[in-house]
Amino acid sequence: MNSTSELRSEAKAWSDRELVALLNEHSYDEVRGLTGCSRGRVYQAACRLGARKTEARIQERRREREARQLEMLKQQIGTTVRMDVLDYLDTLPENSVDLVITSIPYNLGKAYTEGDLVDAMRPVYFEGWITSVIDELARALKLGGTLCLQVGSTRDWTGRLVPMDTMFFETCRKSGLEFQSRIVWEVPHGLTPKRRLAERYETVLVFSKGEQAVFNANPVRIPQKEPDKRGFKGQRKGELTGHPFGAWPGNVWRIPNVGHNSPEKTGHPCQFPQELARRLILLYSNARALVCDPFSGSGTVHVETVRTGRAFTGADLFFEDVQAKRLGSTPPDTLTPLPGVTDESVAVWKSEARRVDAPARHLSVREQRALFDELDGRVEAEAA
């Protein structure tokens, strides 16, 4: 082996594997003395190659933590736990949730219960808190999963209103998520200020973890303005140019807010409508997906997961009775309506229907058995 001075002179040339080879026989400080590399450099090399001095113990603790989180998640599916949001998110395993839909607090001093002003944090503290929440949600999302963050406006340290989507857009990106859409929820009614325009919309930031795995347009298509519109030239001349399920959905949704006289109204001061949650669930998840709302509030997201055949998990510090009552009176839907289909569009497409007869091919006994085996395999896979 080279002398200590020669080793130090070649410090910049040391590879991770060479440092780890020395680390097998020496301590971190001894390797630092031999090579001239910093202790941090040696440690990072060990991390990259999974060769830390306590690697076995670290991996054992990680496996124990993952097993504990998985067991807790099994217990929490179908429930809203009474827990601080960051404590709750710490119980979720990595890559465990298909879809997150949540409306975060706006930090405007709303009293969720009498005497509880938990929505009144210092602005910088509030921003850091929500940043931690977003980062934990990104960790818990499955690869391909989607985050829908419904936000409005908050106040900065000067007391001026700030749109929260601009505050947390880069936070989502820095957490490793990819931007997909910015949905404008157009609210037809609200307060009327004296010296500025009335706030008539909020937004939903939509991000995915890697390439988005699910996007179901059909359940949220909108009615065609002209369902009988036809092509006027080219190969499709005279043919219907629309889609039988309606027009492609856009990113502006006009949905009434939950007012004092709304049949959905509960005691929650910041309740958002079921239709908003329903569209997001149908659009960004499939049946039996796990949907998470870490700020469950009155349980709107959970209600719509039950109606649409999804599973849910969530947390909140208040409104347990409201959540239980709403969930107890919510049966699953037996079908999913297609809002883009109208009586007019059905009549148009029926008029275009033509009978087509195709001869059936005879299947041998072997082909029939292979087909049944394939179907049985699919059923077992879905059940698992």
C-alpha positions in Angstrom: 0.0 0.0 0.0 1.2 3.5 -0.7 2.4 5.7 2.2 -0.1 8.0 4.0 1.3 11.1 2.2 1.0 9.4 -1.2 -2.6 8.3 -0.3 -3.5 11.9 0.7 -2.0 13.4 -2.5 -4.3 11.1 -4.5 -7.5 12.0 -2.5 -9.4 13.4 -5.4 -8.8 10.3 -7.4 -10.3 7.9 -4.9 -13.4 6.1 -6.1 -16.3 5.0 -3.9 -15.3 1.3 -4.2 -11.7 2.1 -3.2 -12.9 4.1 -0.1 -15.3 1.3 0.9 -12.5 -1.3 0.5 -10.4 0.7 3.0 -13.5 1.2 5.2 -13.7 -2.6 5.6 -10.5 -2.6 7.6 -10.5 0.9 9.1 -12.8 3.4 10.8 -14.1 6.5 9.1 -11.5 8.7 10.8 -8.7 6.3 9.8 -9.8 6.3 6.2 -10.0 10.1 6.3 -6.4 10.2 7.6 -5.2 7.7 5.0 -6.8 9.3 1.9 -7.2 13.0 2.8 -10.9 12.7 1.9 -13.3 14.3 4.3 -15.3 12.1 6.7 -18.5 13.1 4.9 -17.0 12.1 1.5 -16.2 8.6 3.0 -19.6 8.3 4.5 -21.4 9.3 1.3 -19.4 6.6 -0.6 -20.5 4.1 2.0 -24.1 5.2 1.6 -24.1 4.9 -2.1 -22.7 1.4 -2.0 -24.8 0.3 1.0 -21.7 -0.3 3.1 -22.1 1.9 6.2 -20.5 0.5 9.3 -24.0 0.0 10.8 -25.7 -0.9 7.4 -27.2 -4.2 8.7 -28.7 -2.5 11.7 -30.0 0.5 9.6 -31.7 -1.8 7.1 -33.2 -3.8 9.9 -34.7 -0.7 11.5 -36.0 0.4 8.0 -37.7 -3.0 7.5 -39.2 -2.8 11.0 -40.5 0.7 10.3 -42.0 -0.3 6.9 -43.7 -3.3 8.5 -45.1 -1.1 11.3 -46.4 1.5 8.7 -48.0 -1.2 6.6 -49.8 -2.7 9.6 -51.0 0.8 10.7 -52.2 1.5 7.1 -54.3 -1.7 7.1 -55.9 -0.6 10.3 -56.6 2.9 9.0 -58.2 2.1 5.7 -61.9 3.1 5.8 -61.4 5.3 8.9 -60.5 8.9 9.7 -58.0 8.9 12.5 -57.9 11.7 15.1 -54.2 12.7 14.7 -52.0 15.6 13.8 -51.4 15.6 10.1 -47.6 15.1 10.1 -47.9 12.4 12.7 -50.5 10.7 10.5 -48.4 11.0 7.4 -45.5 9.5 9.2 -47.6 6.3 9.6 -48.1 5.9 5.8 -45.6 3.6 4.0 -43.8 4.9 1.0 -45.5 4.3 -2.4 -48.8 3.2 -0.7 -51.5 5.7 -1.9 -53.0 5.9 -5.4 -54.5 9.4 -5.1 -54.4 12.3 -2.7 -57.2 14.8 -2.7 -57.1 17.5 -0.1 -58.0 21.1 0.7 -55.3 22.4 3.0 -56.0 25.1 5.6 -55.8 28.7 4.4 -54.4 30.2 7.6 -57.1 32.8 7.7 -58.1 32.4 11.3 -61.1 30.1 10.8 -62.4 28.6 14.1 -63.1 24.9 13.4 -64.6 24.5 16.8 -65.4 27.0 19.5 -62.2 28.5 21.0 -59.9 26.6 18.6 -57.9 28.9 16.3 -55.6 26.3 14.9 -55.9 28.1 11.5 -53.9 31.1 12.8 -50.2 30.3 12.4 -47.3 32.7 11.7 -47.1 33.0 7.9 -43.5 31.7 7.6 -44.3 28.8 10.0 -47.5 28.0 8.0 -45.6 27.9 4.7 -43.0 25.6 6.2 -45.7 23.3 7.7 -47.5 22.9 4.4 -44.2 22.3 2.7 -43.5 19.4 5.1 -47.0 18.1 4.4 -46.6 18.2 0.6 -43.2 16.4 0.8 -44.7 13.6 3.0 -47.6 13.2 0.6 -45.1 12.9 -2.3 -43.3 10.2 -0.4 -46.5 8.3 0.3 -47.8 8.4 -3.3 -47.3 5.4 -5.5 -45.3 5.8 -8.6 -47.8 7.0 -11.2 -50.1 8.3 -8.4 -51.7 11.8 -8.4 -51.8 14.7 -6.0 -54.8 17.1 -6.2 -54.2 20.1 -3.9 -57.2 22.4 -3.7 -56.2 25.9 -2.6 -57.4 29.5 -2.4 -55.7 32.5 -0.9 -53.8 33.2 2.3 -52.2 36.3 3.9 -48.5 37.0 3.9 -46.5 38.6 6.7 -47.8 42.1 5.7 -51.5 41.0 5.8 -51.9 41.0 2.0 -53.7 38.2 0.2 -51.5 35.8 -1.7 -52.7 33.0 -4.1 -51.6 29.7 -2.5 -51.1 28.0 -5.9 -48.2 30.3 -6.6 -46.8 29.7 -3.1 -46.7 25.9 -3.4 -46.3 25.2 -7.1 -42.5 25.0 -6.8 -42.8 23.1 -3.5 -44.6 20.3 -5.3 -41.9 20.2 -8.0 -39.1 20.2 -5.5 -40.8 17.2 -3.8 -40.2 15.2 -7.0 -43.7 15.6 -8.5 -44.5 16.4 -12.1 -47.1 19.1 -13.0 -50.2 17.9 -14.9 -52.9 20.5 -14.6 -54.2 23.6 -12.8 -57.9 23.3 -12.5 -59.9 26.4 -12.0 -62.9 25.8 -9.8 -65.3 28.7 -10.7 -67.4 29.6 -7.7 -70.6 31.4 -8.7 -71.3 33.0 -5.3 -69.3 34.5 -2.5 -68.4 37.6 -0.5 -68.3 41.0 -2.2 -65.3 43.2 -1.2 -65.3 47.0 -1.4 -62.1 47.9 -3.2 -61.2 44.9 -5.3 -62.8 42.3 -7.6 -64.8 39.6 -5.9 -63.0 36.2 -5.5 -65.0 33.9 -7.8 -62.6 31.0 -8.2 -60.1 28.7 -6.4 -57.7 26.2 -8.0 -56.7 22.6 -7.8 -53.0 21.9 -8.5 -52.6 18.5 -10.1 -49.2 16.8 -9.9 -48.2 13.2 -10.5 -45.4 11.0 -9.1 -43.6 10.2 -12.3 -45.7 9.5 -15.4 -49.4 9.7 -14.5 -50.8 6.2 -14.5 -54.6 7.0 -14.5 -56.6 9.5 -16.5 -60.2 8.6 -17.1 -61.8 11.3 -19.3 -65.1 9.7 -20.0 -66.7 10.0 -16.5 -66.1 13.8 -16.6 -66.8 14.7 -20.2 -69.2 17.5 -20.8 -72.2 17.7 -23.2 -71.3 18.6 -26.8 -72.6 22.0 -27.9 -73.4 20.5 -31.3 -73.7 16.7 -31.0 -74.9 16.4 -34.6 -71.9 18.3 -36.1 -70.4 16.5 -39.1 -67.2 16.7 -41.1 -67.4 18.9 -44.2 -64.4 17.7 -46.1 -61.8 15.0 -46.3 -62.2 11.3 -45.5 -64.7 12.0 -42.6 -67.0 14.2 -44.7 -70.5 13.7 -43.6 -69.5 11.7 -40.5 -70.2 12.7 -36.9 -67.1 14.5 -35.6 -67.9 14.4 -31.9 -67.5 11.7 -29.3 -70.6 9.6 -28.2 -69.7 10.3 -24.5 -69.4 14.0 -24.9 -66.7 16.7 -25.3 -63.2 16.4 -23.8 -63.2 17.9 -20.3 -61.4 21.3 -19.8 -59.6 22.8 -16.8 -62.4 25.2 -15.8 -65.1 23.6 -13.7 -68.2 25.6 -12.7 -69.4 24.0 -9.5 -71.6 25.7 -6.9 -69.9 26.2 -3.5 -71.5 24.8 -0.3 -73.6 27.7 1.0 -75.6 28.0 4.2 -78.7 26.6 2.5 -77.0 23.8 0.6 -78.3 20.3 1.4 -74.6 19.2 1.7 -73.9 21.8 4.4 -72.5 20.6 7.7 -70.9 22.5 10.6 -67.6 22.7 8.9 -66.7 26.4 8.0 -64.7 25.5 4.9 -66.5 22.7 3.3 -66.0 22.1 -0.5 -68.6 20.4 -2.7 -69.0 16.7 -3.3 -69.1 17.2 -7.0 -65.5 18.6 -7.0 -64.2 15.6 -5.1 -66.2 13.2 -7.3 -64.8 14.5 -10.5 -61.2 14.3 -9.3 -61.7 10.7 -8.0 -63.3 9.5 -11.2 -60.7 11.3 -13.3 -57.5 10.2 -11.5 -58.3 6.8 -10.0 -59.8 3.4 -10.8 -62.1 1.3 -8.8 -60.6 -0.1 -5.5 -57.9 2.6 -5.5 -56.7 4.0 -2.2 -57.6 7.7 -1.8 -56.0 9.8 0.9 -57.2 13.1 2.4 -54.9 14.2 5.3 -57.2 17.1 6.1 -60.5 15.2 6.1 -62.6 17.9 7.5 -66.3 17.0 7.2 -65.4 13.9 5.2 -66.4 15.0 1.7 -63.6 13.1 -0.1 -64.3 10.0 1.9 -68.1 10.1 1.1 -67.3 10.2 -2.6 -64.8 7.3 -2.4 -67.5 5.2 -0.9 -70.0 6.2 -3.6 -67.5 5.5 -6.4 -66.1 2.2 -5.1 -62.7 3.3 -3.8 -61.0 2.9 -0.4 -60.0 5.8 1.7 -57.8 6.8 4.6 -57.4 10.2 6.3 -56.9 12.2 9.4 -58.4 15.2 11.2 -58.6 16.7 14.6 -62.2 17.7 14.5 -65.7 16.7 13.1 -65.6 13.0 13.9 -69.3 12.9 14.5 -70.0 14.7 11.2 -67.8 12.3 9.2 -69.3 9.2 10.8 -72.9 10.5 10.2 -72.2 11.3 6.5 -70.4 8.0 5.8 -73.1 6.0 7.6 -75.8 7.4 5.3 -73.8 7.0 2.0 -74.4 3.9 0.0 -72.1 2.9 -3.0 -73.4 3.9 -6.4 -74.6 1.0 -8.6 -73.6 2.9 -11.7 -71.5 5.8 -12.8 -73.4 8.4 -14.9 -71.7 10.0 -17.9 -72.5 13.7 -17.6 -71.4 14.3 -21.3 -74.2 12.1 -22.6 -77.5 13.9 -23.2 -80.9 12.9 -24.7 -80.0 14.8 -27.8 -76.6 13.2 -28.2 -78.1 9.7 -27.6 -80.7 10.4 -30.3 -78.0 11.5 -32.8 -75.8 8.5 -32.2 -78.7 6.1 -32.4 -79.6 7.4 -35.8 -76.1 6.4 -36.9 -76.3 2.9 -35.6 -76.1 0.2 -38.2 -76.4 -3.6 -37.6 -73.2 -5.5 -38.4 -73.2 -9.3 -38.5 -70.0 -11.2 -38.1 -69.6 -15.0 -38.2 -68.5 -16.6 -34.9 -65.4 -18.7 -35.1 -65.7 -22.2 -33.7 -63.4 -22.9 -30.7 -61.9 -26.3 -30.1 -62.1 -27.8 -26.6 -58.4 -26.9 -26.0 -59.0 -23.3 -27.1 -62.0 -23.1 -24.8 -60.0 -24.4 -21.8 -57.2 -21.9 -22.5 -59.7 -19.1 -22.6 -61.3 -20.1 -19.3 -57.8 -20.4 -17.7 -57.0 -16.9 -18.9 -60.2 -15.5 -17.5 -59.7 -17.3 -14.1 -56.2 -15.8 -13.9 -57.5 -12.3 -14.4 -60.1 -12.8 -11.7 -57.6 -14.1 -9.3 -55.2 -11.2 -10.1 -57.9 -8.6 -9.5 -59.0 -10.3 -6.2 -55.4 -10.2 -5.0 
